[in-house]
Amino acid sequence: MFEEVLAPNGFRRPGLNRRRFLRTSGVAMALPFLESLLPKALAAATPNASPHGVKRFVAIAAPLGFHTPLLFPETKGFDYKPSPYLEPMQVHRDKFTVMSGLMHPDVDGGHSAEASFLTGAPHPSAPSFRNSISVDQFAAEQMGHLTRYP
């Protein structure tokens, strides 16, 4: 268990032996995984659980590497024909939404416009630029208490 160690100042102090340290640190490392071992019925009864499952928010900026004709469906509505980029995700079709046609005419400045991603704050390249709350920050305020990490 604990053994006494002689400190540099000559006083004896309790020390932690190596075996005890390794045993307790192993338990501490396993703590985050214990939540995943709960039965689903019990996990759903936890106070932070959402009645509709885990909420996720993912936003993808199309100008940062996607060829938009292959990303956005040609038709609107729930029964759209999936685009080539969306085809592999069809098993999750009822769990995501594709939004297109968003326009912020005052977001200018080329690559510096990424500072306005999810905010639409005008003129990101201007010296007087002030950003605003983003859509993901708003979502965290509304449903962050239902997730493990807000």
Secondary structure, 3 states (H helix, E strand, C coil): CEEEEECCCCCEEEEECHHHHHHHHHHHHHHHHHHHHCCHHHHHCCCCCCCCCCCCCCCCCHHHCCCHHHHCCCCCCCCCCCCCCCHHHHHHHHHCCCCCCCCCCCCCCHHHHHHHCCCCCCCCCCCCCCCCCCHHHHHHHHHHHHCCCC
